[in-house]
């Protein structure tokens, strides 16, 4: 019996040794696998970020091309300025509707599928503009185009939340946001050249083809999440995002304040996009031929500001250890400075100095702009697309209100003075509120 007991103990020890050895191998294998996953994520996440930058450039080139070819389009179809304004505003109505619904779409389909389906839809919508026959078809296609692009930023925000750690949200959002002014800038010479050489339809067709090509790149290179970050498959992980905390999102003071601050920043953008050339020609008596140079200057400065935003935001966050300093304080200070600098144009008579002041204000304004995409991700990383749909939706209302209010004010007063005053007051007010009351650490 003693021998049997001894043999049993030996077998037990051997069994434990074998089990321990298997456990060690399993732990080492898991560690190696984890290292491989982290390494793959490190390599691939910036591919995702650059693709988001590319689609933002395409989006804003798409939006800006109508304004570039407007003189030819108006003449071709015999449109009035009022009719053209209605057509241009069609994008805003479709876009805002889908931005608010975009979080739900992203939660249902996942950001990858949402991007693929929407980019194919908006690419065909913009190509079909070349086949438009008049006011009704142009307006309908513009609304469809705006609606299909409305899910882009919620999808991009969700991808950033899935792929990037908290400390790099600002940098990734900055890269995506840098495409906004760059797309608006580069389409001007391209559209002018294509229209002169091949007709006004050519730039619309080109942009549609580019959008379809990007959809293929999205299919090949983008996934909803890095492989291996959860026990579920990528598709299952995407499906889990359907449990977005909508009650908390809609009741979040942080997200509402961020959206209103974004609105004030976007109001400056849409004011310049729609009315800067008219202001310079009508009120400052600048030669139209000079608009190509001086009208482009704010967009160049905006691009610089957008590129600086992420590194500055993440640097402040790392140095202070405070997400509030790196996000809401920084963005709020930028908005206040933007408003103050624009207000100086009310007291300056030199046209070129006014353009310089507007350009500096644009740089500072766009230093804040990408932060508005980072805050929803910081506050609600598990449902960044849903949170972003609220803030982006509020901000996008500026695309409707800026041209409508500016047109009403200028028509009623015969001058841009009160319009510039409103453009300066809004970022100051909402910048102060962002500093005082917005905490990106809390949903």
N, C-alpha and C positions, 0 to 999 in steps of 0.2 A: 504493500500500500504506500510505503514511503517512497519507493522507486516510482510508482505510478504518479504520486503527487509531485515528485521532482520533475518527471517528464512533462507533466501537465504545465508546471510553472515554466519550464524551458520553452515549451511550445507557445505559451502565452507571451513570454518575453520576445520570442522570435516574431510572433504575430504582431506584437506592438511595434517592434523595430521595423517590420515591413510596412505596417500602417503609417508609422512616423515618416519612413522614407518616401512613401507615396504622397503623404501630406506635404513634405518638403518640396517634392518635385512639382506638386500641384500649385503650391504657393509661388515657387520660382517661375513656373509657367505663367501664372496669373500676373506676376510682376512684370515678366518679360512682355506679356501681351499688353499690359497697361502702358508700358513704356513705348511699345510700338504704336498704340493708339494715340498717345500724346504726341509722339513724333509725327505721325500722319496728320493729326489735327494741326500741328504747328506749321507743317508744309502746305497744307491745303487751304487753310482758312483765309490766307491772303489772296489766293486764287478766287475764292468766293467774293472777297472784298473788292477786288479789281473788276470782277464781272458786275457787281452792283454799281461801281463807279461808271462802267461803260453803259449800263442801261439807263442811268440817270442822265448821262450826256445825250443819249438817244432820245429820251423822254422830252428833254427841254429843247432839243433841236426840233423835234416834232411840234412842240407847242409854239415855237418862235417863227416857224417857216411861214405861217399864214400872214403874219404882220409884215414880213419881208416882201412877199409877192402881192401885198394888198393893192398897190397902185395899178398893177396889171390886171389883177382879178376884178377890181371894181370897174375898170374900163371894159373888160371883156364881157361881163354879165350886165353891165349897166346898173350897178348897184348904187344906192345912195349911201352916204356915210352912216346914217341911222341903221340901214339894213346890214351893213358890214359890221357895225357894233353888235347887233343882235347875234349875227353868226359867230363872232369872236367870243361872246359871252356864253354861247352854247357849250363850249368846252367846260367852263366853270360849273354849270348846272349838272352836267353828267358826272364830272369829276368829284364834286362834293358829295353827291349822292352815294357813289361807290366807295369813297374814302370812309364814310361812316359805316357802310356795310362791309368794308374790306376786311376788318378783323374777323368777322364771322366767316367770310369766305376762306380766309387763310386758315382759320381753325378747322374748317370742314375738309378742305382739300390738302392742306399743308402748303408751305411757301413755294416749293418747287413747282408743283402742278399749277398753282395759281399763277405763277410767273409765266409758265409755258403757254397756258391757255390765253391769258390776257395779252401777252406780247404778240401772239398770232392774230388775235382779234384786232388789236389796235393797228397792226401793220397793214392788214387788209383794209381797215377803215381809212387810213391815211392814203393808201394807194388809190382807193376809189374816189378820192377827192379829184383826182385827175380826170375822172369820167363824169364829174358833176355837171348838171345842166342848168343850174340856176340857184336862186335863193333857198328854196325848200330843201333840195338835195344837199346843198352845202351845210345848212343848219343841222339837218338830220345826221349827216356824217360827223359833224363836229361834236354833237352830243354823244354819239356812239364812241367816238374817239376818246372823249373825256372820261366817259364811264369805264372804258376798258383800261385806261391808264390809272384809274383811281385806286386800284389795289396794289400798285407797285411799291409805294413806300411802306405800307403795313407788311407786305411780304419781305421787303428788305430788312425792316426792323426785326422781324422774327428770326431771319437768318443770322443777323448779327448777334442777337440774344442767344441763339443756339450754338454758334461757333466760337464766340469770343468771350474771354473772361471779363469780369467787371472793369478791371483797370484799363482794358483796351476798347471798351465800348465807344468812348469818345473818338478815338483815332479811326476806328472803322466807320462810324457814322460820319466823321469828317470827310473821309475819302468818298463815301457815297454822295454826300452833300456837295462836294466840290464839282460834281458834274452839272449842277444847276446853272451856275453862271457860264461855265465853259461851253455847255451845249447851246445856250442862248447866244454866245459870242461867235462860235465857229460857223453856225448856220448862215450868218449874214453874208459873208463873201461867197460861200458855196451856193446859196440859193440865188444870189444875184448873177453869178456866172452861169449857172445852169439855165436860169430863166432867159438870160440874154442869148445863150447859144442854142437851146433846145425847146424853149417854151416854158410857161409857168407850171405845167404839169410835171416836168422832169424832177424837181427836188422832192415832190411828194412820192413819186415812184421810187426814187433812190432811198428815201428814209424807210419806206415800207420793206424794201429788200433787206436793208440793214437790220431792221427789227426782226425779220424772220431768221436771219443768220444768227442773231443773238439767242433766239429761242432754241436753236440747235445747240449752241454752246452751253446754254442752261441745262438742257437735257443730258449732255455728256459730262459736265464738270461740277454740277451743283447737286448736293443732297440736302435733305431737310436738317440732318444733324450729322456730326462726325460718326463714322462707323465705330461701334463698340462702346459708346458712352453710356448705354443703358442695356439691360438684359433684353429688351424688346428690339425688334427690327426697326429700321428707320421708318417704315410705313406705319408700324404700330405706334412708334413714338409720336409721329405726326398726328395720328388719330387721337392720342391722348390729349392733344392741345384743345380738343373740343370742350374740355372742362374749364374754359376761361372764366375767371371770376367776374362776370359782367356787373354784378351788383356793386362790388367794391370798385371796379373800374369807373363806372358811371357816377359813383359817389365820391370819387377821389379829388380832394382839393388840389393835390399836386398836379394831376393830369389836366384839370380845368385851367389852372393858372398857367401851366406850360402851354396849353392850347391857345389861350388868350395872348400870351407873350409871343407865341409863334405867329398869331394873327397880325400883331403890330409889326413884326419883322417882315412878314409877307406883304403887308400893305405897302410898305416902302418899295418892295420889289415890284409889285404889280403897278404901282404908280409910275415908276421909272420905265417899266417895260411898255406901258401903253401911252404915256404922255410926255416923256422927256423930249423926244424929237419935236413934238408939237409945241411944247413950252419954249424950247430954244429958238425955233423958227418964228413963232407967233409973238412971243413976249420979249425975247432977247434979240430978235432980228438977225439971227445967225443964218448964213448962207446954207441952203439945203445940202450942197456938196460937202460941207464941213461936218455934217452929222455923222458920216461914216467914220470919222476919226474921233470927234469929241463925244458922240453918242455911244461909242464903244468903250470909252475910257472907264466908266463906272463898272462895266462887266469885267474888265481886266482886273480891277481892284477887288471886285467881289470874289473872283477866282482865287486871288492871293489870300483873302480873308478866310475863305472856306478851307484852303489847304493848311492854314495856320491854326485853325480852330481845334482840331483833334489833338495835335501835339501839345498845344498850350493847355487845353482842358485836362488831358491826362497828366501833364507835368505838374499842374497845380494840385491835382488830386493826389499824386504820389508824394509831393513835398509836404502838403498839409495833412494828408491822411483823411481829408474831409471831402466826401462826395458833394456836399453842399457848396463848398468853395469851388470845386472843380466844375460844377454844373450851374446851379441856379445863381450863385453870386456872380460868377464870371459872365454868364449870359445877360443877367440883369444890368450889370455895369456897362456892358457893350451896348445894350438897348438905350440906356440913358444917354451915353455919349453920342450915339447915332442921332437921337432926337435933338440934342443940344447943337450939334454941328449943322444939321439941316436947318435949324432955326436961324443960324447965322446968315443963311441965304436971303432972309427977309430984310437984312440991313446992308447987303452988298450990292453994288451996281455993276461991277466989272463982270462980264459974262464968263470969261475964262476962269476967274477966281471962283465963281459959282459952280462951274463944272468941277473944279478941283475939290471944293468943299463937298459936293455931292459924291465924288469918287472916294474921298476919305471916309465919309459916312457909310458908303456902301461896303468898304473893306471891313469896318468895325461891325456893321450889321451882320455881315456874313461870317464873321468870327463867331457870332452867337448862333447863327442859323443851324449848323449841324448838331449843336447841343440839344436842340429841341427834339431831335430824333433819338438822342442817347438817353434822355431822362426817362421816357416811358420804358425803355429796356432796363434801366437801373431799378426803377420802382416796381416793375413787374416782369422779371426776366423770363418766367415760365410762360407768359402770354404776351410777349412784347408786341406781336402783331396786332392783337386786340387792343392793347393799351395805346399803341401808336395810331390806330384808326381813329380814336377819339381826338387826340391832340392834332393829328394831321388834318382831320376833318374840320376842326375849328379854325385852324390856320388857313386852310384852303378857301374859307369863306371870303378871305381878302381878295381872291380872284374875281369875285362877283362885286363886292362892295367898293373896292378901290376904283375901278373904272366908272361905276354908276355914280358914286358920290362926287368924284372929281369932275365928271361931265356935268352933273347938276350944278355944282358950285361955280365952275368956270362959265357955264351958260348963263347963270343967274347974275354973276358979278362982273363978268367980262375980263377977269384977271385970275391968275393962279395964286394970288397972295394967300387967301384963306385955305386953298387946297394944300399949299406948302405948310401952313400953320397946323393943319390937322395931321399931316404926315409927320411933323416934328413932335406933336403932343402925344400921340398914341404910344410910341416906343418909350417915352419918358414915364408915362403913367404905368404901363404894364411892366416895364423894367423894374420900377420901384416895388411893385407888388410881388414880382418874382423874387427879389432880394429879401423882402420882409417875410413872406408867407409860404414860399415853396420849398419843401424839403424832399429831394429826390430819393432819400432813404426810406420814405414812407409812401405807401400807395394810398 
